[in-house]
């Protein structure tokens, strides 16, 4: 039977699908050495943790690395392609979960939830209620969205049609602006927005995107929300801005270093909402991501190419390695 290695446990429905297609194993740990060792005989790897480049030179049977989710930064694409390993993902299926998290975090900041909840529990009713004087409504503000993939589009739709926000956005693609969205260059977006939401992938262009210079462009009361990847923000610059009260606050779900150390400065701010890279994780999204990854796995094991193939340039080398595989259309290259 083909061996399917998943870096993490999966939704029961996805596990059942994969167990019917082959031998499903869950990695005993997700450090680089363990993953490289345990993937040696794998036909498919389902990816929820960063894969080491070495894995692609030692896993001789490996046909595909299937991302459980959308972001591809966990997979060394050049190494996979050079080895003739197909890479696929499951785009868009957790967009609703991430977008709902964005508004949960924004409202928590505008309503001073962390301070209110702490003082209510520790000091009593009146101490908690006193924070209401500094609360703010969401409606009528301007939200700036960096990245208009599935998550960014869902955030924009909720913002315009659910909360009555003015929506501006910036994106690398040449697509037309969705209804009710106005495109701006990133610096103008940062200047104009009351809330800046980072939904972009991590690329060489977006690494350090929110630099000290850009954070300095933000309005004094503006909020910064990051549901993309940690390195998109210059942490030292954001910490300095928070200490000097130059912005209103931040909500951070992703970090350059994960897990975030317990003594990290971010934990010391009442106007910072911290979550452990869980914006896209709900019961519903885990089912959709798991089933999507399982469907792509089954498709490859049956001789096809992934629907969401992300490195079509690897197909030639893949066909050389597995000449019995079906020679058909390459998968879709649409992204999020």
KASUL-V495328 format. One record per residue. N is the residue number from 0. RES is the residue in three letters. SS is DSSP state (@ for helix, = for strand, . for the rest). OMEGA is omega in radians with two decimals (NA if undefined). D_LAST is the distance of its C-alpha to the last C-alpha in Angstrom with 2 decimals. Layout:
# KASUL-V495328
n=N res=RES ss=SS omega=OMEGA d_last=D_LAST
n=N res=RES ss=SS omega=OMEGA d_last=D_LAST
This chain:
# KASUL-V495328
n=0 res=UNK ss=. omega=3.07 d_last=33.26
n=1 res=UNK ss=. omega=3.13 d_last=29.96
n=2 res=UNK ss== omega=3.11 d_last=29.05
n=3 res=UNK ss== omega=3.12 d_last=25.67
n=4 res=UNK ss== omega=3.03 d_last=25.24
n=5 res=UNK ss== omega=-3.13 d_last=22.87
n=6 res=UNK ss=. omega=-3.13 d_last=22.81
n=7 res=UNK ss=. omega=3.00 d_last=23.08
n=8 res=UNK ss=. omega=-3.07 d_last=24.38
n=9 res=UNK ss=. omega=3.06 d_last=22.10
n=10 res=UNK ss=. omega=-3.10 d_last=22.33
n=11 res=UNK ss=@ omega=3.13 d_last=25.61
n=12 res=UNK ss=@ omega=3.11 d_last=24.15
n=13 res=UNK ss=@ omega=3.12 d_last=21.93
n=14 res=UNK ss=@ omega=3.14 d_last=24.95
n=15 res=UNK ss=@ omega=3.12 d_last=27.15
n=16 res=UNK ss=@ omega=-3.10 d_last=24.98
n=17 res=UNK ss=@ omega=3.12 d_last=24.93
n=18 res=UNK ss=@ omega=3.09 d_last=28.62
n=19 res=UNK ss=@ omega=-3.09 d_last=29.46
n=20 res=UNK ss=@ omega=-3.10 d_last=27.79
n=21 res=UNK ss=. omega=3.08 d_last=29.36
n=22 res=UNK ss== omega=-3.12 d_last=30.61
n=23 res=UNK ss== omega=3.05 d_last=28.12
n=24 res=UNK ss== omega=3.04 d_last=28.82
n=25 res=UNK ss== omega=-3.12 d_last=27.37
n=26 res=UNK ss=. omega=-3.12 d_last=27.75
n=27 res=UNK ss=. omega=3.05 d_last=30.77
n=28 res=UNK ss=. omega=-3.13 d_last=29.08
n=29 res=UNK ss=. omega=2.93 d_last=25.94
n=30 res=UNK ss=. omega=-3.02 d_last=27.63
n=31 res=UNK ss=@ omega=-3.08 d_last=27.20
n=32 res=UNK ss=@ omega=-3.13 d_last=30.64
n=33 res=UNK ss=@ omega=-3.12 d_last=30.37
n=34 res=UNK ss=@ omega=3.12 d_last=27.05
n=35 res=UNK ss=@ omega=-3.12 d_last=28.39
n=36 res=UNK ss=@ omega=-3.03 d_last=31.61
n=37 res=UNK ss=@ omega=3.08 d_last=30.38
n=38 res=UNK ss=. omega=-3.04 d_last=27.88
n=39 res=UNK ss=. omega=-3.10 d_last=30.75
n=40 res=UNK ss=. omega=-3.06 d_last=31.31
n=41 res=UNK ss=. omega=3.00 d_last=27.86
n=42 res=UNK ss=. omega=3.14 d_last=26.36
n=43 res=UNK ss== omega=2.96 d_last=22.91
n=44 res=UNK ss== omega=3.04 d_last=21.47
n=45 res=UNK ss== omega=-2.84 d_last=19.04
n=46 res=UNK ss== omega=2.96 d_last=17.51
n=47 res=UNK ss=. omega=3.10 d_last=17.56
n=48 res=UNK ss=. omega=-3.13 d_last=19.53
n=49 res=UNK ss=. omega=3.10 d_last=19.62
n=50 res=UNK ss=. omega=3.08 d_last=21.19
n=51 res=UNK ss=. omega=3.10 d_last=24.05
n=52 res=UNK ss=. omega=-3.09 d_last=24.37
n=53 res=UNK ss=. omega=-3.13 d_last=27.73
n=54 res=UNK ss=@ omega=-3.03 d_last=26.32
n=55 res=UNK ss=@ omega=3.07 d_last=25.34
n=56 res=UNK ss=@ omega=-3.11 d_last=28.90
n=57 res=UNK ss=@ omega=-3.11 d_last=30.64
n=58 res=UNK ss=. omega=-2.98 d_last=28.68
n=59 res=UNK ss=. omega=-3.11 d_last=30.33
n=60 res=UNK ss=. omega=-2.95 d_last=29.26
n=61 res=UNK ss=. omega=3.11 d_last=25.56
n=62 res=UNK ss=. omega=-3.03 d_last=23.48
n=63 res=UNK ss== omega=2.94 d_last=19.96
n=64 res=UNK ss== omega=-3.06 d_last=18.05
n=65 res=UNK ss== omega=-3.13 d_last=15.61
n=66 res=UNK ss== omega=3.05 d_last=13.29
n=67 res=UNK ss=. omega=-3.02 d_last=13.87
n=68 res=UNK ss=. omega=-3.03 d_last=10.52
n=69 res=UNK ss=. omega=-3.00 d_last=7.23
n=70 res=UNK ss=. omega=-3.08 d_last=8.86
n=71 res=UNK ss=. omega=-3.09 d_last=10.93
n=72 res=UNK ss=. omega=3.09 d_last=13.59
n=73 res=UNK ss=. omega=-3.08 d_last=15.87
n=74 res=UNK ss=. omega=3.07 d_last=16.41
n=75 res=UNK ss=. omega=-2.96 d_last=18.59
n=76 res=UNK ss=@ omega=-3.12 d_last=16.95
n=77 res=UNK ss=@ omega=-3.14 d_last=20.08
n=78 res=UNK ss=@ omega=3.13 d_last=22.37
n=79 res=UNK ss=@ omega=-3.11 d_last=20.54
n=80 res=UNK ss=@ omega=3.13 d_last=20.48
n=81 res=UNK ss=@ omega=-3.13 d_last=24.09
n=82 res=UNK ss=. omega=-3.10 d_last=25.13
n=83 res=UNK ss=. omega=3.11 d_last=23.68
n=84 res=UNK ss=. omega=3.13 d_last=21.43
n=85 res=UNK ss== omega=3.07 d_last=18.31
n=86 res=UNK ss== omega=3.11 d_last=15.08
n=87 res=UNK ss== omega=3.06 d_last=12.51
n=88 res=UNK ss=. omega=-3.13 d_last=10.05
n=89 res=UNK ss=. omega=-3.00 d_last=9.27
n=90 res=UNK ss=. omega=2.93 d_last=5.66
n=91 res=UNK ss=. omega=-2.97 d_last=6.09
n=92 res=UNK ss=. omega=3.09 d_last=9.80
n=93 res=UNK ss=. omega=-3.08 d_last=10.84
n=94 res=UNK ss=@ omega=-3.14 d_last=9.33
n=95 res=UNK ss=@ omega=-3.13 d_last=12.84
n=96 res=UNK ss=@ omega=-3.14 d_last=14.63
n=97 res=UNK ss=@ omega=-3.11 d_last=13.12
n=98 res=UNK ss=@ omega=3.09 d_last=13.72
n=99 res=UNK ss=@ omega=3.10 d_last=17.18
n=100 res=UNK ss=@ omega=3.13 d_last=17.90
n=101 res=UNK ss=@ omega=-3.09 d_last=17.28
n=102 res=UNK ss=@ omega=2.98 d_last=19.98
n=103 res=UNK ss=@ omega=-3.09 d_last=22.19
n=104 res=UNK ss=@ omega=3.12 d_last=22.29
n=105 res=UNK ss=@ omega=-3.11 d_last=22.93
n=106 res=UNK ss=@ omega=3.09 d_last=25.70
n=107 res=UNK ss=@ omega=3.11 d_last=27.18
n=108 res=UNK ss=@ omega=-3.10 d_last=27.58
n=109 res=UNK ss=@ omega=3.13 d_last=28.96
n=110 res=UNK ss=. omega=3.05 d_last=31.36
n=111 res=UNK ss=. omega=-2.97 d_last=32.39
n=112 res=UNK ss=@ omega=-3.08 d_last=31.85
n=113 res=UNK ss=@ omega=-3.12 d_last=32.46
n=114 res=UNK ss=@ omega=-3.13 d_last=35.77
n=115 res=UNK ss=@ omega=-3.09 d_last=36.86
n=116 res=UNK ss=@ omega=3.12 d_last=36.28
n=117 res=UNK ss=@ omega=-3.08 d_last=38.05
n=118 res=UNK ss=@ omega=3.06 d_last=41.02
n=119 res=UNK ss=@ omega=-3.11 d_last=41.36
n=120 res=UNK ss=@ omega=-3.02 d_last=41.69
n=121 res=UNK ss=@ omega=-3.01 d_last=43.87
n=122 res=UNK ss=@ omega=3.07 d_last=45.91
n=123 res=UNK ss=. omega=-3.00 d_last=45.99
n=124 res=UNK ss=@ omega=-3.04 d_last=45.12
n=125 res=UNK ss=@ omega=3.11 d_last=46.24
n=126 res=UNK ss=@ omega=3.09 d_last=44.53
n=127 res=UNK ss=@ omega=-3.09 d_last=41.18
n=128 res=UNK ss=@ omega=-3.10 d_last=41.82
n=129 res=UNK ss=@ omega=-3.14 d_last=42.70
n=130 res=UNK ss=@ omega=-3.10 d_last=39.07
n=131 res=UNK ss=@ omega=-3.13 d_last=38.42
n=132 res=UNK ss=@ omega=-3.14 d_last=40.12
n=133 res=UNK ss=@ omega=-3.14 d_last=37.24
n=134 res=UNK ss=. omega=3.13 d_last=34.46
n=135 res=UNK ss=. omega=3.01 d_last=32.23
n=136 res=UNK ss=. omega=3.12 d_last=30.52
n=137 res=UNK ss=. omega=-3.04 d_last=26.86
n=138 res=UNK ss=. omega=3.06 d_last=27.36
n=139 res=UNK ss=. omega=3.13 d_last=27.82
n=140 res=UNK ss=. omega=3.09 d_last=26.04
n=141 res=UNK ss== omega=3.10 d_last=23.40
n=142 res=UNK ss== omega=3.12 d_last=20.00
n=143 res=UNK ss== omega=-3.06 d_last=18.02
n=144 res=UNK ss== omega=3.11 d_last=14.26
n=145 res=UNK ss== omega=-3.08 d_last=13.05
n=146 res=UNK ss=. omega=-3.10 d_last=9.39
n=147 res=UNK ss=. omega=2.94 d_last=7.96
n=148 res=UNK ss=. omega=-3.10 d_last=4.30
n=149 res=UNK ss=@ omega=-3.14 d_last=5.03
n=150 res=UNK ss=@ omega=-3.11 d_last=7.68
n=151 res=UNK ss=@ omega=3.12 d_last=9.05
n=152 res=UNK ss=@ omega=3.13 d_last=9.51
n=153 res=UNK ss=@ omega=3.06 d_last=11.15
n=154 res=UNK ss=@ omega=-3.13 d_last=13.22
n=155 res=UNK ss=@ omega=3.14 d_last=14.29
n=156 res=UNK ss=@ omega=3.12 d_last=15.37
n=157 res=UNK ss=@ omega=-3.11 d_last=17.31
n=158 res=UNK ss=@ omega=-3.06 d_last=18.77
n=159 res=UNK ss=@ omega=-2.98 d_last=20.09
n=160 res=UNK ss=@ omega=3.14 d_last=21.17
n=161 res=UNK ss=@ omega=-3.03 d_last=22.11
n=162 res=UNK ss=. omega=3.10 d_last=23.55
n=163 res=UNK ss=. omega=3.14 d_last=24.73
n=164 res=UNK ss=. omega=2.93 d_last=23.00
n=165 res=UNK ss== omega=-3.01 d_last=22.66
n=166 res=UNK ss== omega=2.97 d_last=19.06
n=167 res=UNK ss== omega=-3.06 d_last=18.35
n=168 res=UNK ss== omega=2.97 d_last=15.20
n=169 res=UNK ss== omega=-3.08 d_last=14.44
n=170 res=UNK ss=. omega=3.12 d_last=11.54
n=171 res=UNK ss=. omega=-3.03 d_last=11.76
n=172 res=UNK ss=. omega=-3.13 d_last=10.66
n=173 res=UNK ss=. omega=-3.10 d_last=13.56
n=174 res=UNK ss=. omega=3.08 d_last=12.25
n=175 res=UNK ss=. omega=3.13 d_last=14.91
n=176 res=UNK ss=. omega=3.05 d_last=15.09
n=177 res=UNK ss=. omega=-3.14 d_last=14.63
n=178 res=UNK ss=. omega=3.10 d_last=18.08
n=179 res=UNK ss=. omega=-3.13 d_last=19.74
n=180 res=UNK ss== omega=3.11 d_last=17.51
n=181 res=UNK ss== omega=3.13 d_last=19.29
n=182 res=UNK ss== omega=3.06 d_last=17.80
n=183 res=UNK ss=. omega=2.93 d_last=19.75
n=184 res=UNK ss=. omega=-2.98 d_last=20.02
n=185 res=UNK ss=@ omega=-3.13 d_last=19.19
n=186 res=UNK ss=@ omega=3.09 d_last=22.91
n=187 res=UNK ss=@ omega=3.10 d_last=23.75
n=188 res=UNK ss=@ omega=-3.11 d_last=20.97
n=189 res=UNK ss=@ omega=3.13 d_last=22.40
n=190 res=UNK ss=@ omega=-2.98 d_last=25.90
n=191 res=UNK ss=@ omega=-2.95 d_last=25.35
n=192 res=UNK ss=. omega=2.95 d_last=23.28
n=193 res=UNK ss=. omega=3.13 d_last=25.00
n=194 res=UNK ss== omega=3.08 d_last=21.87
n=195 res=UNK ss== omega=-3.11 d_last=19.23
n=196 res=UNK ss== omega=-3.14 d_last=16.02
n=197 res=UNK ss== omega=-3.14 d_last=13.97
n=198 res=UNK ss=. omega=-3.01 d_last=10.26
n=199 res=UNK ss=. omega=3.02 d_last=9.46
n=200 res=UNK ss=. omega=3.05 d_last=9.11
n=201 res=UNK ss=. omega=3.12 d_last=12.67
n=202 res=UNK ss=. omega=3.06 d_last=13.87
n=203 res=UNK ss=. omega=-3.13 d_last=17.44
n=204 res=UNK ss=. omega=-3.09 d_last=16.79
n=205 res=UNK ss=. omega=3.10 d_last=15.50
n=206 res=UNK ss=. omega=-3.10 d_last=18.10
n=207 res=UNK ss=. omega=-3.11 d_last=20.80
n=208 res=UNK ss=. omega=3.09 d_last=19.07
n=209 res=UNK ss== omega=-3.13 d_last=21.08
n=210 res=UNK ss=. omega=3.08 d_last=24.35
n=211 res=UNK ss=@ omega=-3.12 d_last=27.83
n=212 res=UNK ss=@ omega=-3.12 d_last=28.03
n=213 res=UNK ss=@ omega=3.10 d_last=24.92
n=214 res=UNK ss=@ omega=3.11 d_last=25.91
n=215 res=UNK ss=. omega=3.11 d_last=29.29
n=216 res=UNK ss=. omega=-3.06 d_last=27.84
n=217 res=UNK ss=. omega=3.05 d_last=26.79
n=218 res=UNK ss=. omega=-3.11 d_last=29.15
n=219 res=UNK ss=. omega=-3.12 d_last=31.72
n=220 res=UNK ss=. omega=-3.03 d_last=30.43
n=221 res=UNK ss=. omega=3.12 d_last=26.69
n=222 res=UNK ss== omega=3.09 d_last=24.32
n=223 res=UNK ss== omega=-3.10 d_last=21.58
n=224 res=UNK ss== omega=-3.14 d_last=18.86
n=225 res=UNK ss== omega=3.02 d_last=16.74
n=226 res=UNK ss=. omega=-3.14 d_last=14.03
n=227 res=UNK ss=. omega=3.06 d_last=12.17
n=228 res=UNK ss=. omega=-3.04 d_last=14.68
n=229 res=UNK ss=@ omega=-3.06 d_last=18.42
n=230 res=UNK ss=@ omega=3.05 d_last=19.24
n=231 res=UNK ss=@ omega=-3.14 d_last=17.37
n=232 res=UNK ss== omega=2.94 d_last=20.62
n=233 res=UNK ss=. omega=-3.04 d_last=24.15
n=234 res=UNK ss=@ omega=-3.11 d_last=25.76
n=235 res=UNK ss=@ omega=3.14 d_last=29.28
n=236 res=UNK ss=@ omega=3.13 d_last=28.65
n=237 res=UNK ss=@ omega=3.13 d_last=27.10
n=238 res=UNK ss=@ omega=3.12 d_last=30.00
n=239 res=UNK ss=@ omega=3.14 d_last=32.49
n=240 res=UNK ss=@ omega=3.11 d_last=31.10
n=241 res=UNK ss=@ omega=3.14 d_last=31.30
n=242 res=UNK ss=@ omega=-3.11 d_last=34.81
n=243 res=UNK ss=. omega=3.12 d_last=35.95
n=244 res=UNK ss=. omega=3.14 d_last=34.48
n=245 res=UNK ss=. omega=3.01 d_last=32.70
n=246 res=UNK ss=. omega=-3.04 d_last=29.65
n=247 res=UNK ss=. omega=-3.12 d_last=29.60
n=248 res=UNK ss== omega=-3.12 d_last=27.59
n=249 res=UNK ss== omega=3.00 d_last=24.37
n=250 res=UNK ss== omega=-2.98 d_last=22.24
n=251 res=UNK ss== omega=3.12 d_last=20.80
n=252 res=UNK ss=. omega=-3.07 d_last=18.94
n=253 res=UNK ss=. omega=-3.00 d_last=18.28
n=254 res=UNK ss=. omega=3.10 d_last=20.92
n=255 res=UNK ss=. omega=3.08 d_last=21.83
n=256 res=UNK ss=. omega=3.13 d_last=24.39
n=257 res=UNK ss=. omega=-0.03 d_last=23.69
n=258 res=UNK ss=. omega=3.11 d_last=25.68
n=259 res=UNK ss=. omega=3.13 d_last=26.77
n=260 res=UNK ss=. omega=-3.06 d_last=30.55
n=261 res=UNK ss=. omega=-3.13 d_last=32.75
n=262 res=UNK ss=. omega=-3.11 d_last=34.54
n=263 res=UNK ss=. omega=-3.12 d_last=31.55
n=264 res=UNK ss=@ omega=-3.12 d_last=32.36
n=265 res=UNK ss=@ omega=-3.12 d_last=29.40
n=266 res=UNK ss=@ omega=-3.07 d_last=31.36
n=267 res=UNK ss=@ omega=-3.08 d_last=34.20
n=268 res=UNK ss=. omega=3.06 d_last=32.65
n=269 res=UNK ss=. omega=-3.11 d_last=33.04
n=270 res=UNK ss=. omega=3.03 d_last=30.38
n=271 res=UNK ss== omega=3.05 d_last=27.65
n=272 res=UNK ss== omega=-3.10 d_last=25.75
n=273 res=UNK ss== omega=3.03 d_last=24.75
n=274 res=UNK ss=. omega=-2.98 d_last=22.81
n=275 res=UNK ss=. omega=3.11 d_last=22.37
n=276 res=UNK ss=. omega=-3.07 d_last=18.61
n=277 res=UNK ss=. omega=-3.08 d_last=18.51
n=278 res=UNK ss=. omega=-3.08 d_last=16.32
n=279 res=UNK ss=. omega=-3.05 d_last=14.05
n=280 res=UNK ss=. omega=2.96 d_last=17.17
n=281 res=UNK ss=. omega=3.06 d_last=19.08
n=282 res=UNK ss=@ omega=-3.08 d_last=21.09
n=283 res=UNK ss=@ omega=-3.11 d_last=18.80
n=284 res=UNK ss=@ omega=3.11 d_last=15.49
n=285 res=UNK ss=@ omega=3.08 d_last=17.45
n=286 res=UNK ss=@ omega=-3.11 d_last=18.66
n=287 res=UNK ss=@ omega=3.13 d_last=15.36
n=288 res=UNK ss=@ omega=-3.12 d_last=13.88
n=289 res=UNK ss=@ omega=3.14 d_last=17.31
n=290 res=UNK ss=@ omega=3.11 d_last=17.89
n=291 res=UNK ss=@ omega=3.11 d_last=14.64
n=292 res=UNK ss=@ omega=3.12 d_last=15.63
n=293 res=UNK ss=@ omega=3.12 d_last=19.17
n=294 res=UNK ss=@ omega=3.10 d_last=18.43
n=295 res=UNK ss=@ omega=3.11 d_last=16.85
n=296 res=UNK ss=@ omega=-3.14 d_last=19.88
n=297 res=UNK ss=@ omega=-3.13 d_last=22.33
n=298 res=UNK ss=@ omega=3.14 d_last=20.96
n=299 res=UNK ss=@ omega=-3.12 d_last=21.56
n=300 res=UNK ss=@ omega=3.11 d_last=24.89
n=301 res=UNK ss=. omega=3.05 d_last=25.98
n=302 res=UNK ss=. omega=3.14 d_last=25.54
n=303 res=UNK ss=. omega=3.04 d_last=22.32
n=304 res=UNK ss=. omega=-3.14 d_last=19.12
n=305 res=UNK ss=. omega=3.03 d_last=15.82
n=306 res=UNK ss=. omega=-3.11 d_last=13.74
n=307 res=UNK ss=. omega=3.12 d_last=10.58
n=308 res=UNK ss== omega=-3.07 d_last=12.72
n=309 res=UNK ss=. omega=3.06 d_last=11.42
n=310 res=UNK ss=. omega=-3.12 d_last=14.92
n=311 res=UNK ss=@ omega=3.11 d_last=16.70
n=312 res=UNK ss=@ omega=3.11 d_last=19.38
n=313 res=UNK ss=@ omega=-2.99 d_last=20.58
n=314 res=UNK ss=@ omega=-3.14 d_last=21.63
n=315 res=UNK ss=@ omega=3.11 d_last=25.03
n=316 res=UNK ss=@ omega=3.10 d_last=26.03
n=317 res=UNK ss=@ omega=3.14 d_last=24.76
n=318 res=UNK ss=@ omega=3.08 d_last=27.01
n=319 res=UNK ss=@ omega=-3.12 d_last=29.86
n=320 res=UNK ss=@ omega=-3.09 d_last=29.55
n=321 res=UNK ss=. omega=-3.03 d_last=29.24
n=322 res=UNK ss=. omega=-3.14 d_last=31.10
n=323 res=UNK ss=. omega=-3.12 d_last=31.53
n=324 res=UNK ss=. omega=-3.12 d_last=27.84
n=325 res=UNK ss=. omega=3.07 d_last=27.10
n=326 res=UNK ss=. omega=-3.09 d_last=26.55
n=327 res=UNK ss=. omega=-3.13 d_last=23.98
n=328 res=UNK ss=. omega=3.01 d_last=20.88
n=329 res=UNK ss=. omega=-3.06 d_last=18.14
n=330 res=UNK ss=. omega=3.10 d_last=14.88
n=331 res=UNK ss=. omega=3.08 d_last=11.93
n=332 res=UNK ss=. omega=3.13 d_last=9.98
n=333 res=UNK ss=. omega=3.14 d_last=7.01
n=334 res=UNK ss=. omega=3.11 d_last=3.76
n=335 res=UNK ss=. omega=NA d_last=0.00
